[in-house]
Amino acid sequence: MAAWLYVRWSAKGTMVVYAALTVGALLVLATVGTDGSRPVLLTTVMLLFVGTAGVIALIGPHTAEIALILSMPGGVRTAAVLVAVPMAVAGVAVAARGTTTPHAVAQPSLGAAATLDVELDDLVRSEAGSARPTTPLPGKGAR
């Protein structure tokens, strides 16, 4: 679909459509969160995949141009600086601020988690014990 739009329309217009689709899906996910209905979440995630796949498909043909720019004198050094500086700033910000958010969700106590683990283990064991094969396995015959 991306290639067809790229040929029939324009590269810029196609990129804008796919970027808008990606941003729209992200905004819906940010608004709805995990509280939305299953069809809404699945549709939104599928649209997010379509949008990002379209952006990736449109960026692919331009990688040769980027490689040419990087092969010029100072090209790799400039690219390294453009990547390294924001990463260093982000690393310093995380180190200074910490990795937890101010509105972190309270985690259940270890006792509650352990109780839930035991209940789930018991449920899995009871379901596994009640499962019986309905047809004999090949070569095993009837029991």
GILIN-V907817 format. One record per residue. RES is the residue in three letters. SS is DSSP state (helix for helix, strand for strand, loop for the rest). PSI is psi as a letter, one per 20 degrees, with the letter a starting at -180 (none if undefined). BURIAL is 1 if it has 24 or more other C-alpha atoms within 12 Angstrom, else 0. Layout:
RES,SS,PSI,BURIAL  RES,SS,PSI,BURIAL
This chain:
MET,loop,g,0  ALA,helix,g,1  ALA,helix,g,0  TRP,helix,g,0  LEU,helix,h,0  TYR,helix,g,0  VAL,helix,g,0  ARG,helix,h,0  TRP,loop,d,0  SER,loop,q,0  ALA,helix,g,1  LYS,helix,g,0  GLY,helix,g,0  THR,helix,g,1  MET,helix,h,1  VAL,helix,g,0  VAL,helix,g,1  TYR,helix,h,1  ALA,helix,g,1  ALA,helix,h,0  LEU,helix,g,1  THR,helix,g,1  VAL,helix,g,0  GLY,helix,g,1  ALA,helix,g,1  LEU,helix,h,1  LEU,helix,h,0  VAL,helix,g,0  LEU,helix,h,1  ALA,helix,h,0  THR,helix,g,0  VAL,helix,g,0  GLY,helix,b,0  THR,helix,j,0  ASP,helix,i,0  GLY,loop,r,0  SER,loop,q,0  ARG,helix,g,0  PRO,helix,h,0  VAL,helix,g,0  LEU,helix,g,0  LEU,helix,g,0  THR,helix,g,0  THR,helix,g,1  VAL,helix,h,1  MET,helix,g,0  LEU,helix,h,1  LEU,helix,g,1  PHE,helix,g,0  VAL,helix,g,1  GLY,helix,g,1  THR,helix,h,1  ALA,helix,h,0  GLY,helix,g,1  VAL,helix,g,1  ILE,helix,g,0  ALA,helix,h,1  LEU,helix,h,1  ILE,helix,h,0  GLY,helix,g,0  PRO,loop,i,0  HIS,loop,i,0  THR,helix,h,0  ALA,helix,h,0  GLU,helix,h,0  ILE,helix,g,0  ALA,helix,h,0  LEU,helix,g,0  ILE,helix,g,0  LEU,helix,h,0  SER,helix,i,0  MET,loop,q,0  PRO,loop,p,0  GLY,loop,i,0  GLY,helix,g,0  VAL,helix,g,0  ARG,helix,g,0  THR,helix,g,0  ALA,helix,g,0  ALA,helix,h,0  VAL,helix,g,0  LEU,helix,h,0  VAL,helix,g,0  ALA,helix,h,0  VAL,helix,g,0  PRO,helix,h,0  MET,helix,h,0  ALA,helix,g,0  VAL,helix,g,0  ALA,helix,g,0  GLY,helix,g,0  VAL,helix,g,0  ALA,helix,g,0  VAL,helix,g,0  ALA,helix,h,0  ALA,helix,h,0  ARG,helix,h,0  GLY,loop,r,0  THR,loop,i,0  THR,loop,q,0  THR,loop,q,0  PRO,loop,h,0  HIS,loop,l,0  ALA,loop,q,0  VAL,loop,p,0  ALA,loop,p,0  GLN,loop,q,0  PRO,loop,q,0  SER,loop,r,0  LEU,helix,h,0  GLY,helix,g,0  ALA,helix,g,0  ALA,helix,g,0  ALA,helix,h,0  THR,helix,g,0  LEU,helix,g,0  ASP,helix,g,0  VAL,helix,g,0  GLU,helix,g,0  LEU,helix,g,0  ASP,helix,g,0  ASP,helix,g,0  LEU,helix,g,0  VAL,helix,g,0  ARG,helix,g,0  SER,helix,h,0  GLU,helix,h,0  ALA,helix,h,0  GLY,helix,h,0  SER,helix,i,0  ALA,loop,p,0  ARG,loop,p,0  PRO,loop,p,0  THR,loop,h,0  THR,loop,q,0  PRO,loop,q,0  LEU,loop,q,0  PRO,loop,p,0  GLY,loop,i,0  LYS,loop,h,0  GLY,loop,r,0  ALA,loop,q,0  ARG,loop,none,0
